[in-house]
Amino acid sequence: MKLFTYILAGLLFVTPIVCEEYHCTKDKKCESGCCRLEPDGTGNCGLGPTFCGKGNCTSTCDEKSECDPGWGSKWSAAEKCPLNVCCSAYGFCGTTPDFCQGNVPTSPSCSGSSSDARTIGYYEGWNLERNCQTMTPEKIPLGYYTHINFAFVLIDPDTFTLSAMGADVAALYTRVTALKAMQPGLKVWISVGGWAMNDPGPSRTTFSDLAASKDAQESFFNSLITFMRANDFDGVDIDWEYPVADDRGGKAADKENFPKFLQNLRHALDQSGMPERPGLSITIPSSYWYMRGFDIVTIDPIIDFFNIMTYDIHGTWDSSDNSIGAIAQAHTNLTEIDLAMQLLWRNHIDPARVVLGLGFYGRSFTMKDPSCLSPGCPFKEGGKAGPCTNTKGILSATEIRKVVADGATVTLDSAAAVKIITWDDNQWVSYDDGETMKTKIQYANSHCLGGTMAWAIDLDDGTTIEELGADLNRPKFPTFDPDLFDPNSDNNTDLGT
């Protein structure tokens, strides 16, 4: 079905290469859609009565469109599109002007500084495994963040109790929550899950299994609450990537089960007897393809807020997507971020419960042609690995500053609100610095959003958050006082088993 999203305006307007997939003959069936043959033996693939109706269709005649543009339920799998996106005249769901024909949702509008309400920073518990530019909890800049989300704790696929990423990560829990002694009012939450939990392996379907089972949920809730009490966490962030998506281990039942799970979790937290009401948030993707697996309307009143991951919009994975291809594009393009936010506005989500994602890192490419380094030029592979992050295709904010200091060419893309750096003939990275992040924060304020969140605190040496913090009416606090906490002591890292 994903192939359907590649069509923008019908068969007459797709390129010949793509069109080839929509031709059929007596012996060649359609990959998608119904085959209608012409008298000369050639045919095209399409949907609806014109292609699938009796007397018109010659093969794969039971295919139905994603949505109903007006030809009736006989020819359509659903009346409307997920997330209230637009149904094109050809029965496909999408959000671009070709689909919507001017049907654009009204965006919320404000003139204040609503996003000052929350500044959330994710802290990577595994960052101390890097070769350099690590950040212990005691080095986290204080005074800027209202919330720190510790990433991650996992879920055991057999017992559904919490499972640490490793003993070294578990040893950091109370070192992070101890920062509350230095910054009054700071909240520290635990983030459960993460991208890797849904990678191929034993935990690939754990979230789906958990959401479908009351017994599993009881084990999980007991473990979570014990863990939060033992390690002094104030809330929980559920990072399931992604429900329903079959390429991420999801199941069709997830869409209905996830809100029920969250409602049960909310009730368990409220009945936990913790001194303050524990917070509850979820992370959501910025892409329609993955967000359509979330029943955001039902989830909205259950949680405190959504953390929308408006980064990683583009990367090396684009090379396997025929609708995009191996071309360099910024991973935090504000124009595309706005399209993602429209998915929320189409469903009347309260903007005060939406937290905009910011990336303290860049996505990089090794370009195919050194003479073509603009956005849209082809890339060969991910950019060279940084000395500290040591992963192709990504550079931390700290690594990027070093590249800039060494004389790289920096270009501001004002419309996208991103900066692009080129160096070493064929290296390319898109990223945000203080200047472009302020533009995104202005966007958040003008759309009444309830905060911003950064991935990740430890990918920045404090420079970027300090630039952003200058605009926040919050006092800067000194870093952690080691006299208040001994990191070599026997820390309480009870996993609630």
N, C-alpha and C positions, 0 to 999 in steps of 0.2 A: 504493500500500500504506500510505502514511502515514495515510490516512483511517481505516484500521482501528484505529489507536491511540486514536482519539477515543471509541470505544465503551467504556464502563466496565462496564456490567453487562447488556448485551443490549438488544434492541430495545425492550423494554417500559419501559426506564428512561431512555431518551434523551429530550431535550426535543423538542417538536413541530417546532421549526425544523430540528433535526438529523434527526429522523425522516423529514422530507420527502425527504431524500436516499436513504432506504432503502425508499420506496414504489415499487411498479412496477405496470404495467398490461399489457394485451396489446400495446400500442403503445409503452410506455415501459420500456426495459430498465433494469436496475440499474447504477448507477455502479460499485458493488462488490458482489460476491456473486451468488448465484443467485436468480432470481425464482420465487416460489411464489404462484400465483393462487388466490384463493378462488372459490367458486361465483358470487358477486356481481360478479366481474370485478376486484375490488381485490386487491392483492397486497403482500407484503413481501419484502425482500431479506435473505438470510442465507446461512449456510454449513453444510456437513455434509449427511448423507443426508436430513434433514428438508426442506431447501430444494433441494438439488442432485440428489437421487435420482430415478431413473426413476419417472415417474408423479406426481412432486411438482413438478418443475422445468419451467418453460415457456420460459425464455430464460437466456442466459449460464450454461449448466449445467456448464461445465468449470472454473468458479472453485474454487480450493482455499483452505483456511484457512492462516494463518501457521504454526500448530502443531496438534498432534493432541491434543485433549482426551479421546480415547478412542474416536473413531469410525473410526479406521483410516487407513492411508496412502492409500487410494483418494481420500479427501476432503481430504487435508492436504498442503501443500507440504513440510513438515518434521515430524519427530517432536517435536523440542524447539525452544524459542526460543533465539535468540542470547544469549550471556552468561548462560545458565541462568536467565533471568527466567521469570516465571510464565505459564503458558498458561491462559487463562480457559475456562470451560465453552462459550464461543462460538467458540473457536479463534483468539483474538487474544492477542498477547504484550504484557505490561506489568508494572509493578512496584507499582502501588497496591493497597490492600487488596481492591478489587473483583476484581482479577486473582488475587491471591495467596491469599486466604482463610486468612490466618494463617501462610502459608509464608514466614516472614521469616528471612533468614540470620543466623547467630550472628556478632556483631561482635566483633573482638578487644578485649581489655580490659587496661589497664595502670594503674599508679599512679605511675609515675615521670615523667620529663621527656624522653621519647624524641625529641620534635621538635627538641630543642636540637642534634641531630646535624648538621643542615644548615639554614642560612638563606640562601636563594638570592634574589638580586635581579636582575631583568632590566633592562638598560640600553638605552634606545631610541637607536640611533645617529643618528636623524634629529631628536632633540629640539632641537638647536641651530637648527633652522629655525623654531621658534616665535618669536612676537614678544616674549615675555617669559617669566620663570620657567624659563629654560633651565638645564642643568647640564652643565658641561664635566666630563671625566673627573677632573680635579684637584679638583673639588668634591664628588665622591662621598664620603659619610660612611663612614669606615673603622672596622673593629673589630666591626661588627654582622654583616656578611655573611661566610659561609664561602665562598660562590661568587658570582661575577658572571657572568651570561650576557649576552653582547653580542648584541643583536638589531638587524638580522639580516644574514646574507649569503645571497644567492640562488644559483640554479643556472641556468646558461645552457641554454636548451631545445634548442640544437643541438649543443653540444660536451659538455654535462654537466660542465663545469668550474665552479668558483665564480665568481660575479659580484657585485661590490659594488653596493650600493643607490645609490651615487654616490661621487664622489671625496671629497666632504666627509665622508661616513661612513667611507670607507676610511682617511682620515687619523687617525681616532680609535682604530683597533685597538690600536696599540702604546702609545697614551696610556692606555688602560685596562689592558692587561696590565702596564704599568710600575708600576701600583699595588701589585703584589706585593712590590716593594722596600720599601714602607712598612708592609705588614701581612704578616708571616711566616705562611705556611700558607694564605694566600688562593689560591683557584683561580679562574681566569678561563676560561670556556668560550665557544665560538662557537655561536650558535643559527642553524640553517639552515632557511630557509623562511618561515613566518609566514602569517597569514591571506591577505594580498594576493597571495601567490604563486599561489594557486588561484582567484583571481578570473578572470573572462573575459579572455583574452589569450593571448599566446604560451606562457606558462609554466603554463597551467592544468592540463595533463596531465603536466608534467615529472616529478613524483614517481612517477606511475604508470609512465611510460616508463622511468625510471631503475630502478625496482624489478623491471621485467620483462626487463631486458637486462644480461647479464654484461659486454658490451663497454662499455656506458654506465657501469656501476659501476666498471670499471677506471679509466676516465677520471676519474670523480668521486673515487675513493679517492686516486689520485695527486695530484689537485689539492688535495684537502682536507688531506692530510698535509703537502704542501709549504707550504700556507697556514698551518697550525698551527705548523709549525716556524719559519717566517719571522716570524710575529707573536706567538710565545710563548704560544699557547693550550694549555690543559691538558686540554680535553675538548670534546666536540661534543654538542649537543642538537638532535635532529631534530624539527622542528615542522611536521608534515604535516597540513593541515586541509582535507579529511579523506579517508583511504582509503575506497574503495568508494562513498562518497556521490556520487550522480550530479549533485546540485545543486552540488557543489564539484569537478567534473571527475574524480571517481573512477571506477574500473572494478571489476567484480566480481572480477577476478583479484587485486586489491590485497590482499585479506585473506590470501591464501596467499603472495603475493610479498613483502609487507612484512617478515615475520619472516625470510625467506631473505635479503633485502637487509641487514637488521640483523645477521644472523649473519655475512655476508660482510664487513660493515663492521667488526664486532668483531674478526674475524680480521686484517683489514688493519691496524687500529690496533695490535693486539698484535704484528704483525710490522714495525711502522714503525721500530723502533729508537730511539724517543724516550726520553729519560732516565727518565721515569716512565710507567707504564701510563696511556694516555689514558682519560678517562672517557667514558661514553656514556649518554645519557638520551633519552627521548622525551616530548613533551607529549601528553596525552590529554584529550578533552572530558569534561564532567560529564554530558552528556545521553546517555540510552540510544540515541536516534536515531542519533547519530554514533558513539558508542563501539562499537556493534555491528559496525562495520567493522574493528575491531582484534581480532586474535587474541591477546588479552592473556595467555592461559595459555602460549602458545608463546613470546611475546616476553619474558615475565617473567625467565627465567634468563639471557637474552642481555645485557640492559642493566643498568646500575647502579641506576637508579630511574626511576619514572614521575613526571612533573610534571602533576598533574591541575588543570585550569583551572576551579576552583570559583568562578568569577566570570562576569559576563555571562550569568547564568542567565535574566535577563529584560532587555528593552530595547524600543526602538520596533518592532523586527521582530516582536514578539508580535501586532501589529495584523493581520498577514497570516496568523496561525495561528488557525483557527476554534476550536480546542480551548481557546485562552486568550483571545484578543481584546485590544482596545486598553484594557487596564486597568493601572494602575500597580502594579508589584510590585518588591520589592527584588531586586537582581541578585546578592546574596551571602547569600541566606536560608539559615540553618544547617539548618533542617528539610529543605530540598531538597538541600543539600549532603550530608546524611546518607543520603538516598535514592541519591545518586550513588555514595557510598562503598560502599553495599550491592551495587552492581554488581561491585565488586572482591571483596568478601567472598564473593559467590556463586561466585566462581571461584578462591577460596583464594589470592589474591595476598598475598604477604608484606607486612604493613603497614610494616615497616621500609624497604621499597623504594618507599614512596608518599610524595610530597611534596605538601602541601596548598597550594592557591593562595589568595593574598590580594590584594585589589585596593587599590592606592593611588590610587583614583579612584572617582567615583560615576556612576551612570546617572541621567539627569534627564529630566523630562517637563514639557511645558506642559499643565496639566490642563484638561479640557473645562468643568468647572463649579467656580468658585472656592469654592462652598459644600461641595464634596465633595473633600477632600484626603487621605483615608485610603487605605491600601493596598486595592486593589480598585476604587477609583473610576476612571472613564474618563479617558483622556488624549487630547489632540488631536494632539500631535506631540512631537518631542523638545524638551527644555528649551532655553532660550536659550544660545547659544554663550558660553563663557567668554572673557575677554579674552586669555588666553594659549593655551589649547588650541584655541580658535577653531573648535569643532565642535559642532553641535547634539547634545544628548542625552548629553553627557559633560562632567564637570568634574573637574579634578585635585584631589588632596587639598589642595594649597596654595590653589587657588581656593575650595574649599569652606570652608576656615578663614576666608577673607576674608568670605564670605557670612554665616557664623556671627557673626563679629565685628561685622558691620553690623546685627545684631539679628534674624536669621531665627529662626523657631520650630523647636526641636530636640526630637524625640520618640524615645525609646528603645523599640524593639520587642524585648523581652527574649527571647521565644520564637525569633524569627528571628535574634537576635544582630546586629542592624543598627540604624543610626540613620537617621532620616528628617527632612529639613529642608524646610520650606515658607516661601516668601517671595514678595513682589511679587504677591500675590493668587492667582497660578496656577502658580507654579514649585515643583517637587517633585524632590527628589533622595534616593536611598538611598546610603549609604556606610558605611565602617568607619573608626572612629578607634581610638586606643590601647585604649580600654575594650572595644569590641566585638571587636577583633582578639585581645585577650587571652582572651576567651571562646572564640574559634575555636582559639586555641593550646591552651587547656585541653582542648578537644574532641580536637585532634590528639594530645595527650599521653595522654588517657584511652583512645584507640584505637590506641596504640602506633605512630603514624606516624613516619616517618623524617625529617621536616623540614617546613619551610614555604618557600614562594617568593612573591615579591611582583612584581606588575606595576604600576608599574614604578618603579625607583629615582628617576628624574628627575621623576616626577609628585608627589613629596613633597619638601619643602624640608629634610628631615631630622628634622622634628618627630615624625612617626609612628614611624619606625624607632628613634628615640631612646627613645620611650615603650616600645616593644617590647623594645629592647635592655636596658632596666633590669632585666628578668627573666632575662637571659642571663648566664652566668658567663664573659663575655668582656671583655677590656680594650678600652677605646676608644682608637683610634689617632688621631694628628693627621692632618689632611688632607694631600694630596700636597705634597711639597717640590719646588717648581719648579726648584731648583738641581740636582736629580738628573736632570732631563729637560727638553729644549728642544723645546716643541711646534712651533717654527718651523723645526726642522731637517728634513732629508729623511728622513721616516719610512719604514721598510720596510713596505710594505703589499702585498707580493707575494701575488697571488691564486692562486698555484699553477698557473698556466697552462702 
